Amino acid sequence: MFKRKTWAAAAAVTAVTAVTAMTAVCGNAQASLVELGDGTVEDTSTQLVWLLDWNVNGQHDWVTQMAWAANLSFAGSSDWVLPGIAQLQALRTAAGGNLAGLQAHFTNVQTFYYWTSTDASPPIYVWGFDAGNGLDGAGPRTSALFAVAVRAGVSAVPEPKTWALALAGLAAIALGRRRRR
């Protein structure tokens, strides 16, 4: 009987921990832009790391900006790319949905279009993102626009509450087993 109660408690703790972890990672998590101290900012909701300085490479055509991002070695990483249009839109939303929000978290944000990696139609066009008003539009690859680079961040780590709950459950199980002996 006691063994069954111990296993039931362990199952309950595991289930609660799993639900808490899923809620923290998928459900109620709020976007947070965190400056990492190395010239980058992480969006904790998308796990993407952005350059802090949005005018580090000036204005160039799309091919030049793509090559710049692909060859960028910065903050200990060399896996930088131009963001897709959806990534820039999500970042703007995370920053409060306006230019002031972007300017509060990043430096040298230009109120002009930034290149994306998202192709448009016809193939000579690529989507651009206007940091000033949040609109997007397709333009010829030969236009001189700004660019910002992005890379994947570190994997999501369960928040402290999840760890505390899991450890409390394991401690309860250990105490239950100890009392039995």
Secondary structure, 3 states (H helix, E strand, C coil): CHHHHHHHHHHHHHHHHHHHHHHHHHHCCCCCEEECCCCEEEECCCCEEEECECCCCCCECHHHHHHHHHHCCECCECCCECCCHHHHHHHHHHCCCCHHHHHHHCECCCCCEEEEEEECCCCCEEEEEECCCCCEEEEECCCCEECCCEEECCCCCCCHHHHHHHHHHHHHHHHHHHHHC
